[in-house]
Amino acid sequence: MKWQRWLMILLMAISMMACQRAKEKASDTEELAQEAKIVQGEAAAMTDEAKTEVLNGKDDAGSVDLTRLNRSEFNRAALYLNVPIFWKYGIDTLEAYNLVTLNFYPKAETKEWVTNEGFSSEFYALYEKMVQSIKNKPMVDPNDKEATRRAKVLEELDQAGLVLLESDFSKSSEVERQFVAKILELGALVDALYARQVGLRAIEGKIPADDSASLSMLRRNWRASAESPKMKGDPLCTALGGVNTAIVDVYPAELQSEENFCDKISAQKNAEELFYQFAVVETDEEGSLRAVPYTERYKEEMTAISKALDEAAEILEKAKTETLLAQYLRAAAQSFLSNNWDGADEAWVAMNASNSSWYVRVAPDETYWEPCSRKAAFHMTFARINPEALTWQAKLTPVQQEMEDAMAKAAGKPYASRKVSFQLPDFIDIIANFADDRDPFGATIGQSLPNWGPVANEGRGRTVAMSNLYTDPESMHDRITLASSFFGEAELELLKDGTGPGLLSTIIHEAAHNLGPSHEYKVNGKIDDEIFGGALATLAEELKAQTAALWYLEFLQSRGIINSNMQNRSYADSIYWAFGHIARGMTTPSGKIQPYSQLAAIQIGILIETGALTFDPDALAANGKDKGRFSMKLDKIPQAVDNMMKQIAAIKARGDKAALEALQQKHIKSKDIPFDIITERMLRLPKTSFVYSIKL
């Protein structure tokens, strides 16, 4: 419609010129009046749609110039102001139809930005504020700590490359829209519980209402501290000055101020009770530590969630649809009252891509979020089942026992192969993530749950791969841009398919959590948490699973399940993935292990050590600009990966903490890995931060 806009403007200009000439030259009055009438008639004949497009660039007085912000600036300004508006990718001009309203923002900030006539007056007022927020950004001032803090908050917000996940249910059935609306209500309750769990509730009311950027940072990061690789650890980059942002709700605040407080808990006689994943630690009247069940500590929040779960189930039951999902929601409602999650897990694993159209998981599950890596965080995943998963399941289900037998052989004694019957990954298209699932940067691309209980112990867990993440055009453009700074043309060609190989890696990684010596596997009566400690146990298990994602490729290729091209593309994808995690740093600012970063360094270190991956500091990368290039030696990778798998699986099988620590220390500080180069290049572009728009 751009040609219509310019045509209308041209016609209007001609009309005005004609009218002016008519006044200046009386002799031509009749002729020019006729000319003016013609062009005005042509302008009037333009479609209403074209007129609306012209008006979208001006307010009623014609004074608002909407070309002052490009798309990136517009979306950054909205983030600065903590306003839920987003300019979608693909259109370079600001149009009313290209704006969406985002979820997970304060409701008070949601306005009617677009009307049937185009942009609203509220939008024009907002646009002026957005322009000012970009033009008048505070600067770092060594003599003004508050100005410096605010400047750093904006820099933290700038680290996000916003990517939209959009879902439209406006044309869905009444039952579907009711169900989605109830799930969103449920998610808000889960968010509120998690906010308390991470300690957010204790500080959010202390930020002034006019400090919109700090409120935006707190909302996105779930904490006052910076979470981007570039800003993380900067004590001045905080949403609230002077706040100890490490305080979480699951341990006494005074205990968390002590160095190595997790070790202090481990030394207690009741350490097993204190570290129970579904309990918080409190100090009793005598100063002793005691475990308090989630259902006691968070009774009000969990009761409200239980009620919402029952209400969501009732919607499905009345419609006589999604019977198994309704049963799960009922079971989960009971678990939120009892703190026993076994019944909910059993109901949950009964669902799959063949018997349900939805994917819902609401529970306390992962432990990465807190300092001791012991307490399960509340979260909710809401997604559509993608039926394409059935194709991979048909390929992998017949060989899952062979995969277990092969892993057992690689691990060696004392581990022995067991019968496995887990569900291979379902593909899910994310609608919305809640609480521990909604990360400030990136998102989980695969998950295998539950982590505890009979379902996990017996290898009957449910595994999913998130199939609609990082597949958008914007993410793919960034992927190739960054990869071209690391590799040569051959490797870059392997990385051009960013969907299939990465999804395969995720499928295998998540399946591998159910194979070999996993979380509940015991050595001398102790599980991995007790042998390695929470953070090291997480590293060991994730390292096993991600190494398996490389190792099983040869297995699958030899059986004709994948071809050699897919095998090589998946190798390349996993290596590029590892670079991304290395760039995040080996530890948090407080010194806590970053499991994925460290496992990535271990893998890259071993591949370099064996010559399967080389780095030439003098060679140019594919972009023709960066000096220093990685090259993959495809003929050497399978053997290097086989040796890697045997080493890591054996560590898990024996519960060999010393061997894991030796492997860890050797590679996370290795001089053979150009950590600085990897970090600098991976951080050239903002890190993906997903935002959500759900229309009912």
matplotlib code that plots the C-alpha trace (Angstrom):
import matplotlib.pyplot as plt

x = [0.0, 3.0, 2.3, -1.2, 0.1, 2.5, -0.1, -2.5, 0.1, 1.1, -2.5, -3.2, -0.1, -1.2, -4.6, -3.2, -0.9, -3.8, -5.9, -3.0, -2.5, -6.2, -5.9, -2.8, -4.0, -7.5, -7.4, -6.8, -9.5, -12.0, -9.3, -7.5, -10.6, -11.5, -8.0, -8.4, -11.8, -10.3, -7.4, -9.6, -12.0, -9.2, -8.0, -11.5, -11.8, -8.8, -9.7, -10.4, -7.5, -5.1, -6.4, -6.0, -2.4, -1.6, -3.3, -1.3, 1.8, 0.2, -2.2, -5.3, -3.2, -0.6, 2.2, 3.4, 6.3, 6.4, 9.7, 11.8, 12.3, 13.3, 11.9, 14.8, 14.6, 10.8, 10.9, 13.8, 11.9, 8.8, 11.1, 12.5, 9.0, 7.8, 5.0, 3.5, 3.7, 5.7, 6.5, 6.6, 9.5, 9.2, 7.8, 10.2, 7.5, 5.4, 1.8, -1.1, -1.6, 2.0, 1.7, 0.7, 0.1, 2.3, 1.5, 3.3, 3.4, 1.5, -2.2, -2.3, 0.1, -2.1, -4.0, -6.0, -3.1, -5.0, -8.6, -10.6, -9.3, -5.7, -3.5, -5.2, -4.4, -2.9, -0.5, 0.7, 1.3, 3.2, 5.3, 6.5, 7.6, 9.4, 11.3, 12.4, 13.4, 15.8, 17.1, 17.6, 19.2, 21.1, 24.8, 27.3, 28.5, 31.3, 30.1, 26.5, 25.8, 22.1, 22.6, 25.1, 22.8, 20.0, 22.3, 23.5, 19.9, 19.2, 22.3, 21.1, 17.7, 19.6, 21.2, 17.9, 17.1, 13.3, 11.7, 7.9, 5.9, 2.4, -0.7, -4.2, -7.2, -9.8, -11.3, -11.1, -14.1, -15.7, -14.5, -10.9, -11.0, -12.4, -9.7, -6.9, -8.2, -8.3, -4.8, -3.5, -5.2, -3.5, -0.2, -0.5, -0.9, 2.1, 4.1, 3.1, 4.2, 7.5, 8.0, 7.8, 10.0, 12.9, 12.6, 11.1, 8.1, 10.3, 11.8, 9.5, 7.5, 10.6, 11.2, 9.6, 6.7, 8.4, 11.5, 10.0, 13.2, 14.1, 10.6, 11.0, 14.3, 12.9, 9.9, 12.0, 14.9, 12.8, 15.4, 17.0, 20.4, 21.6, 21.2, 22.8, 26.3, 27.7, 26.3, 26.0, 28.1, 28.2, 27.2, 26.0, 23.7, 20.7, 17.1, 17.3, 20.5, 22.0, 19.9, 21.5, 19.9, 21.0, 18.4, 15.8, 12.9, 13.7, 16.6, 16.8, 18.0, 20.6, 22.1, 22.5, 24.9, 27.4, 30.0, 29.4, 26.1, 25.1, 28.0, 26.7, 23.3, 25.0, 26.8, 23.5, 22.3, 18.9, 20.6, 18.5, 15.3, 16.6, 17.5, 14.2, 13.3, 9.7, 10.5, 12.0, 14.5, 13.5, 15.2, 13.1, 12.8, 15.9, 18.0, 18.0, 17.3, 14.1, 12.4, 8.9, 6.8, 6.0, 2.3, 2.8, 5.1, 3.1, -0.3, -2.3, -0.7, -0.8, -4.5, -5.4, -3.5, -5.3, -8.6, -7.7, -6.5, -9.9, -11.7, -9.6, -10.4, -14.1, -14.1, -12.8, -15.1, -18.2, -17.2, -16.4, -13.0, -9.4, -10.2, -6.6, -5.6, -8.6, -7.5, -4.0, -5.3, -7.4, -4.4, -2.2, -4.8, -4.5, -0.7, -0.7, -2.7, -0.7, 2.9, 2.9, 3.5, 3.5, -0.2, 0.1, 3.2, 1.4, -1.5, 0.8, 2.9, -0.3, -0.6, 1.3, 1.1, -1.4, -4.1, -3.9, -3.7, -2.3, 0.8, 0.5, 3.0, 2.5, 4.7, 7.9, 10.6, 14.1, 16.7, 19.1, 17.7, 18.9, 22.4, 22.4, 20.7, 18.4, 15.0, 12.4, 11.2, 7.6, 6.9, 4.2, 4.6, 1.7, 1.9, 0.3, 1.3, 3.1, 2.1, 5.4, 6.9, 5.2, 7.5, 10.6, 8.9, 8.2, 11.9, 13.4, 10.9, 12.0, 15.7, 15.3, 16.3, 19.3, 20.2, 20.1, 22.2, 24.8, 24.9, 25.3, 28.2, 29.9, 29.4, 30.7, 30.4, 28.8, 26.0, 23.9, 21.5, 17.8, 14.6, 13.4, 10.0, 10.1, 8.2, 10.4, 10.2, 6.9, 7.3, 5.5, 4.9, 5.2, 2.2, 3.5, 6.1, 5.5, 7.6, 10.9, 10.2, 10.2, 13.8, 15.1, 17.3, 16.8, 14.4, 14.5, 14.5, 14.0, 13.0, 12.7, 10.5, 9.8, 13.1, 12.0, 9.6, 8.5, 8.0, 11.6, 13.1, 11.5, 12.5, 8.9, 9.4, 8.0, 10.3, 9.5, 11.4, 10.2, 9.9, 8.9, 11.8, 14.7, 13.1, 11.9, 13.7, 15.2, 16.8, 18.1, 19.7, 21.5, 22.7, 24.4, 25.8, 27.5, 28.5, 30.3, 32.6, 33.8, 33.9, 34.9, 32.5, 32.2, 31.0, 28.8, 27.0, 26.3, 24.8, 22.3, 19.6, 18.8, 15.8, 16.3, 19.8, 19.1, 15.8, 17.5, 20.1, 17.4, 15.5, 18.5, 19.7, 16.3, 15.9, 19.4, 18.2, 16.2, 19.2, 22.2, 23.1, 20.6, 19.5, 18.0, 20.7, 22.5, 26.1, 26.6, 23.1, 23.5, 22.0, 24.0, 23.0, 24.5, 27.6, 28.6, 26.6, 23.8, 25.7, 28.2, 25.4, 23.6, 26.8, 27.4, 23.9, 23.7, 27.2, 26.1, 23.0, 24.6, 27.5, 24.9, 23.4, 26.7, 27.4, 24.1, 24.4, 26.8, 24.5, 21.5, 23.4, 24.7, 21.1, 19.9, 17.7, 19.6, 21.9, 25.5, 24.5, 22.1, 24.8, 27.4, 24.9, 24.0, 27.7, 28.0, 24.9, 26.1, 29.5, 27.9, 25.5, 28.5, 30.1, 26.9, 27.1, 30.8, 30.1, 27.9, 30.8, 31.8, 30.3, 27.8, 29.2, 28.9, 31.0, 28.2, 28.7, 26.9, 26.3, 25.7, 28.7, 31.0, 29.9, 30.3, 33.9, 34.6, 33.2, 35.0, 38.2, 38.1, 37.3, 40.3, 42.5, 41.8, 42.1, 38.5, 38.1, 40.9, 41.5, 43.8, 44.5, 45.8, 43.0, 40.1, 36.5, 33.8, 32.8, 36.1, 36.7, 37.5, 41.0, 41.0, 38.9, 37.5, 37.5, 35.7, 37.5, 34.5, 36.5, 37.8, 34.7, 33.0, 36.0, 36.6, 32.9, 33.0, 36.0, 34.2, 31.0, 32.9, 34.7, 31.7, 29.3, 31.9, 32.1, 28.4, 28.4, 31.1, 30.0, 33.6, 33.5, 37.3, 37.4, 34.6, 36.3, 39.6, 37.8, 36.1, 39.2, 41.2, 38.9, 37.1, 40.5, 42.2, 44.6, 43.6, 40.2, 40.1, 37.5, 37.9, 37.4, 34.4, 32.8, 33.5, 32.1, 29.0, 28.1, 28.2, 24.5, 21.8, 20.8, 17.4, 14.7, 11.3, 8.2, 4.6, 1.4, -1.8, -5.0, -8.3]
y = [0.0, 2.3, 3.5, 4.5, 6.6, 8.5, 8.9, 10.5, 12.8, 13.8, 14.4, 16.5, 18.6, 19.1, 20.1, 22.7, 24.0, 24.3, 26.2, 28.6, 29.2, 29.9, 32.7, 34.2, 34.1, 35.3, 34.7, 31.0, 30.7, 28.5, 26.2, 25.7, 25.3, 22.4, 20.9, 21.2, 19.5, 16.6, 15.8, 16.3, 13.8, 11.3, 11.7, 11.2, 8.0, 6.4, 3.5, 4.0, 1.6, 3.9, 6.9, 5.2, 4.3, 8.0, 9.1, 6.5, 8.7, 11.9, 12.8, 14.9, 18.0, 16.5, 17.0, 13.5, 12.2, 8.5, 8.1, 9.3, 5.8, 2.7, -0.7, -1.5, 1.9, 1.7, -1.7, -0.7, 2.5, 0.4, -1.7, 1.4, 2.6, -0.9, -0.6, -3.7, -2.7, -4.3, -3.6, -6.9, -8.1, -7.8, -4.3, -1.4, 1.3, 1.7, 0.6, 0.2, -3.4, -4.3, -3.5, -6.1, -5.9, -8.0, -10.2, -10.2, -6.5, -4.4, -4.2, -0.5, 0.1, -1.6, 0.9, 0.9, 1.8, 1.2, 1.9, 1.4, 4.8, 3.9, 5.0, 6.3, 9.6, 7.5, 6.0, 9.4, 10.5, 7.4, 7.8, 11.2, 9.6, 6.9, 9.4, 11.2, 8.0, 7.2, 10.8, 11.6, 8.5, 9.1, 8.8, 7.1, 9.7, 8.7, 11.4, 10.4, 6.8, 7.0, 8.4, 5.7, 3.0, 4.2, 4.3, 0.8, -0.4, 0.8, -0.9, -4.1, -3.7, -3.1, -6.5, -8.1, -8.9, -9.2, -12.0, -12.4, -15.5, -14.7, -16.7, -15.8, -17.6, -15.0, -17.3, -20.4, -22.2, -20.8, -23.7, -23.2, -19.5, -20.2, -22.8, -20.5, -17.6, -19.8, -21.1, -17.6, -16.8, -19.9, -18.8, -15.4, -17.3, -19.4, -16.3, -14.7, -17.8, -17.9, -14.2, -14.9, -18.0, -16.1, -13.2, -10.7, -9.9, -8.6, -5.8, -4.9, -2.3, -0.4, 0.8, 4.3, 4.2, 6.7, 4.5, 2.5, 1.1, -0.4, -1.9, -3.3, -4.9, -6.4, -7.8, -9.3, -10.6, -11.9, -10.2, -6.8, -7.9, -7.9, -11.2, -10.5, -12.0, -8.4, -6.8, -9.7, -9.1, -5.4, -4.2, -0.9, -2.5, -3.2, -2.3, -1.2, 0.3, -1.3, -4.5, -7.9, -9.5, -13.1, -13.4, -16.1, -17.2, -20.9, -20.3, -18.0, -14.5, -14.4, -17.7, -16.6, -13.8, -16.5, -17.8, -21.4, -21.5, -24.6, -26.5, -25.5, -27.0, -30.2, -30.6, -30.7, -34.0, -33.4, -32.3, -34.8, -33.2, -29.7, -30.3, -32.0, -30.4, -29.5, -27.7, -24.5, -24.1, -22.0, -21.2, -22.3, -20.5, -22.3, -21.2, -24.6, -25.3, -27.1, -28.1, -26.6, -28.1, -25.9, -26.4, -24.8, -22.0, -21.1, -22.3, -19.3, -19.2, -23.0, -23.2, -20.5, -22.4, -25.6, -23.9, -22.5, -26.0, -27.5, -24.7, -25.3, -29.0, -28.3, -26.3, -29.4, -31.8, -29.9, -29.8, -33.5, -32.9, -33.5, -36.2, -37.0, -33.4, -32.7, -35.7, -34.3, -30.8, -32.5, -34.5, -31.4, -29.5, -32.2, -32.1, -28.4, -29.2, -32.3, -31.6, -35.1, -34.9, -38.6, -38.7, -35.6, -37.1, -40.4, -38.5, -36.2, -39.0, -40.6, -37.8, -37.6, -36.3, -39.0, -38.3, -34.6, -31.4, -29.4, -29.5, -28.2, -28.8, -27.0, -28.1, -27.4, -29.1, -27.6, -26.6, -24.5, -21.2, -21.1, -21.0, -24.6, -26.1, -28.2, -26.6, -27.2, -24.0, -23.5, -23.1, -23.6, -24.4, -23.9, -25.1, -26.8, -30.3, -30.3, -33.6, -33.8, -35.4, -38.6, -39.1, -39.0, -41.2, -43.8, -43.8, -43.9, -45.9, -49.2, -48.6, -47.0, -50.2, -50.5, -46.9, -47.8, -51.0, -48.9, -46.3, -49.0, -50.5, -47.1, -46.4, -49.7, -51.3, -50.9, -49.6, -52.3, -51.9, -51.6, -51.9, -48.5, -47.5, -43.7, -41.6, -40.1, -36.4, -34.7, -31.5, -28.6, -25.1, -22.7, -20.4, -19.0, -19.7, -18.9, -18.4, -20.4, -21.2, -17.5, -16.6, -13.1, -14.4, -17.4, -20.3, -24.0, -25.9, -29.3, -30.8, -34.3, -34.5, -35.4, -35.3, -37.3, -40.0, -43.4, -42.1, -40.8, -43.8, -46.2, -44.4, -43.5, -39.7, -37.5, -35.6, -32.6, -30.5, -26.9, -26.8, -23.1, -21.4, -19.8, -20.7, -17.2, -15.2, -12.8, -15.5, -17.3, -14.1, -13.5, -17.1, -16.9, -13.5, -14.7, -18.1, -16.4, -14.8, -18.2, -20.7, -21.1, -21.6, -25.3, -25.1, -22.2, -24.2, -26.9, -24.3, -22.9, -25.3, -24.0, -26.2, -29.9, -30.5, -28.5, -30.2, -33.6, -32.6, -31.6, -34.8, -36.9, -34.8, -35.0, -38.7, -39.3, -38.0, -41.3, -43.4, -44.7, -43.6, -40.7, -38.5, -41.3, -43.8, -44.8, -45.7, -47.2, -46.1, -42.5, -40.5, -38.0, -35.0, -36.7, -37.9, -34.8, -32.0, -30.1, -28.0, -30.7, -33.2, -31.0, -30.5, -34.3, -35.1, -32.3, -33.1, -36.8, -35.8, -33.2, -35.6, -38.2, -35.7, -35.9, -39.6, -41.1, -39.5, -42.2, -44.8, -43.4, -43.0, -46.6, -47.8, -45.6, -43.5, -40.3, -39.7, -38.5, -35.0, -34.7, -36.2, -33.5, -30.7, -31.7, -31.9, -28.3, -27.1, -28.5, -26.9, -23.5, -24.0, -24.7, -21.3, -19.6, -21.0, -20.5, -16.8, -16.7, -17.4, -20.4, -19.2, -16.7, -13.5, -15.3, -18.2, -20.7, -23.2, -22.5, -26.1, -25.6, -23.2, -25.6, -28.6, -26.7, -25.8, -29.5, -30.6, -28.0, -28.7, -32.4, -31.8, -29.4, -31.8, -34.7, -32.6, -32.9, -29.2, -26.8, -23.1, -21.2, -17.7, -16.4, -17.6, -15.4, -16.4, -16.7, -13.1, -12.0, -9.7, -11.7, -13.2, -16.5, -19.4, -22.7, -25.7, -29.0, -32.3, -34.4, -37.6, -37.3, -36.2, -39.6, -41.2, -38.2, -38.2, -41.9, -41.4, -38.5, -40.4, -43.4, -41.0, -39.1, -42.0, -43.8, -40.9, -41.0, -44.8, -44.8, -41.6, -40.4, -36.9, -36.4, -37.4, -34.9, -32.1, -32.9, -32.8, -29.6, -27.8, -28.9, -27.4, -24.5, -22.7, -24.3, -22.2, -24.2, -22.6, -18.9, -17.9, -14.2, -14.5, -16.7, -14.4, -11.2, -12.5, -14.2, -11.0, -8.7, -9.1, -8.8, -12.1, -13.4, -12.5, -13.9, -11.8, -13.1, -11.8, -13.9, -12.7, -14.1]
z = [0.0, 0.0, -3.6, -2.6, 0.3, -1.9, -4.6, -2.2, -0.8, -4.4, -5.4, -2.3, -3.1, -6.7, -5.5, -3.2, -5.9, -8.3, -5.8, -5.1, -8.8, -9.2, -6.7, -8.3, -11.9, -12.3, -16.1, -15.5, -12.8, -14.7, -16.1, -12.8, -10.8, -13.1, -12.5, -8.8, -8.9, -10.9, -8.6, -5.5, -6.9, -7.5, -3.9, -2.6, -4.7, -2.9, -0.6, 3.0, 3.7, 1.9, 3.7, 7.1, 6.2, 5.4, 8.7, 10.6, 10.1, 11.6, 14.4, 13.9, 13.9, 11.5, 14.1, 15.1, 13.0, 13.4, 11.6, 14.5, 15.9, 14.0, 15.1, 17.4, 19.1, 19.4, 21.2, 23.4, 24.4, 25.3, 27.5, 29.2, 29.9, 31.0, 28.5, 26.9, 23.2, 20.5, 16.8, 15.0, 12.8, 9.0, 8.4, 8.4, 8.6, 11.7, 10.9, 13.3, 12.2, 13.0, 16.7, 19.4, 23.1, 25.3, 28.2, 31.6, 32.0, 34.6, 33.6, 34.4, 31.5, 28.9, 26.7, 23.5, 21.2, 18.0, 17.0, 13.8, 12.6, 13.2, 16.1, 19.2, 21.0, 23.8, 21.3, 20.1, 23.7, 24.4, 21.2, 22.4, 25.7, 23.8, 21.7, 24.8, 26.5, 23.7, 23.2, 26.9, 28.3, 31.6, 31.4, 33.7, 36.1, 38.6, 40.9, 40.9, 41.9, 41.2, 37.7, 37.1, 38.4, 36.1, 33.1, 33.8, 34.1, 30.6, 29.4, 30.9, 29.2, 25.9, 26.1, 25.1, 21.5, 21.8, 19.9, 19.8, 20.5, 19.2, 19.7, 18.5, 19.9, 18.9, 16.2, 18.4, 19.9, 23.0, 25.0, 23.9, 24.6, 28.1, 28.8, 27.6, 29.7, 32.8, 32.1, 31.9, 35.2, 36.6, 35.3, 37.0, 40.3, 39.6, 38.7, 42.1, 44.0, 42.2, 42.8, 46.5, 46.2, 44.6, 47.0, 44.5, 46.7, 49.4, 47.3, 44.4, 46.3, 47.1, 43.6, 42.9, 40.4, 38.2, 37.8, 34.9, 33.6, 37.0, 37.3, 33.8, 34.7, 37.9, 36.0, 33.2, 35.4, 38.3, 40.6, 41.1, 39.7, 36.1, 34.3, 30.9, 30.3, 29.8, 32.9, 35.3, 38.4, 38.1, 41.6, 40.2, 37.7, 40.0, 39.9, 43.5, 44.9, 48.0, 47.8, 48.4, 45.4, 46.3, 49.1, 48.2, 50.3, 50.7, 53.2, 56.2, 55.1, 57.9, 56.8, 53.2, 54.3, 55.4, 53.0, 51.9, 53.8, 51.7, 53.2, 56.7, 55.9, 54.6, 57.9, 59.9, 61.3, 59.6, 56.3, 54.2, 55.5, 55.1, 51.5, 50.7, 47.3, 48.3, 51.6, 52.7, 55.5, 58.5, 61.8, 64.8, 68.2, 69.5, 66.5, 64.9, 61.3, 60.3, 57.1, 56.4, 53.5, 50.6, 51.4, 54.9, 53.8, 50.7, 51.8, 50.6, 47.1, 46.6, 47.7, 45.1, 42.4, 43.4, 43.0, 39.5, 38.4, 39.4, 37.5, 34.4, 34.6, 35.0, 31.7, 29.8, 31.7, 30.9, 27.2, 27.4, 25.8, 26.7, 29.3, 30.2, 30.5, 32.8, 34.9, 35.2, 36.2, 38.9, 40.2, 40.1, 42.2, 44.9, 44.8, 45.5, 48.7, 49.8, 48.6, 47.2, 43.5, 42.6, 41.6, 39.4, 37.7, 36.9, 35.4, 33.5, 31.8, 30.6, 28.1, 24.8, 21.2, 20.3, 23.0, 23.7, 21.8, 24.7, 26.8, 30.4, 33.2, 36.5, 39.4, 41.3, 39.3, 38.4, 41.0, 39.0, 40.2, 43.9, 45.5, 46.7, 43.7, 45.9, 46.0, 43.2, 41.6, 40.7, 37.0, 34.3, 30.6, 28.3, 24.7, 21.8, 20.8, 17.5, 15.8, 13.8, 16.9, 16.0, 13.1, 15.3, 17.9, 15.3, 14.4, 17.9, 20.0, 18.5, 19.4, 22.9, 24.7, 22.4, 23.4, 27.0, 26.5, 24.6, 27.4, 30.0, 28.1, 27.8, 31.5, 32.7, 36.2, 38.6, 36.3, 34.6, 31.8, 32.9, 31.1, 29.9, 28.6, 28.7, 26.2, 23.5, 23.1, 22.1, 20.1, 21.6, 20.3, 23.3, 23.9, 27.2, 29.9, 33.5, 36.6, 36.5, 32.8, 31.7, 31.6, 31.1, 28.3, 26.1, 27.0, 27.7, 24.4, 25.8, 29.1, 30.7, 33.8, 36.5, 38.4, 41.4, 42.4, 41.0, 37.4, 37.3, 39.1, 36.7, 33.6, 32.6, 32.4, 29.8, 27.5, 25.2, 22.7, 22.1, 18.4, 17.8, 19.6, 17.7, 14.4, 13.4, 10.7, 13.1, 15.2, 12.1, 10.7, 14.0, 14.1, 10.7, 11.5, 14.6, 13.2, 10.3, 12.8, 14.1, 11.3, 7.7, 4.7, 5.2, 8.8, 8.0, 5.3, 7.9, 10.2, 7.8, 8.9, 12.3, 13.0, 12.2, 13.6, 16.7, 17.4, 16.9, 19.5, 21.9, 21.4, 22.2, 25.1, 26.8, 26.1, 27.6, 31.0, 31.1, 30.0, 31.9, 35.4, 35.9, 38.8, 41.0, 40.3, 43.5, 44.3, 47.7, 48.6, 47.6, 44.7, 42.7, 44.9, 47.9, 46.1, 44.1, 45.8, 44.2, 41.6, 40.7, 40.4, 37.9, 36.0, 35.8, 34.6, 32.0, 30.8, 30.3, 28.4, 26.1, 25.4, 24.5, 22.1, 20.2, 20.9, 19.7, 16.3, 15.1, 16.6, 14.7, 11.5, 11.6, 11.8, 8.9, 11.1, 10.1, 7.2, 7.4, 6.4, 9.4, 11.6, 10.6, 10.8, 14.3, 15.3, 14.0, 15.8, 19.1, 18.8, 18.0, 21.0, 23.2, 22.2, 23.2, 26.7, 27.1, 26.5, 29.6, 31.9, 33.9, 37.2, 38.5, 40.2, 43.5, 42.3, 41.7, 38.9, 35.6, 34.5, 30.8, 30.5, 32.2, 30.3, 27.1, 28.0, 28.9, 25.5, 23.5, 25.4, 24.7, 21.0, 20.7, 22.7, 20.3, 17.2, 16.2, 16.5, 15.7, 16.1, 13.8, 15.2, 11.9, 9.6, 8.6, 9.5, 6.8, 7.3, 6.0, 8.9, 12.0, 12.4, 14.2, 12.8, 14.1, 11.9, 12.4, 11.5, 10.7, 10.3, 13.9, 15.8, 16.2, 17.9, 20.1, 21.1, 21.8, 24.2, 25.8, 26.4, 28.0, 30.3, 31.5, 31.7, 33.9, 36.2, 36.7, 37.1, 39.8, 41.5, 40.9, 42.2, 42.1, 38.4, 37.6, 39.4, 37.6, 34.3, 35.3, 36.4, 33.4, 30.8, 32.3, 32.6, 29.6, 27.6, 24.5, 24.5, 23.3, 25.9, 25.3, 21.6, 21.9, 24.5, 22.5, 19.3, 20.8, 22.7, 19.7, 19.2, 22.0, 23.5, 22.6, 25.1, 24.3, 24.7, 24.5, 23.0, 23.5, 21.9, 23.1]

ax = plt.figure().add_subplot(projection="3d")
ax.plot(x, y, z, "-o")
ax.set_aspect("equal")
plt.show()
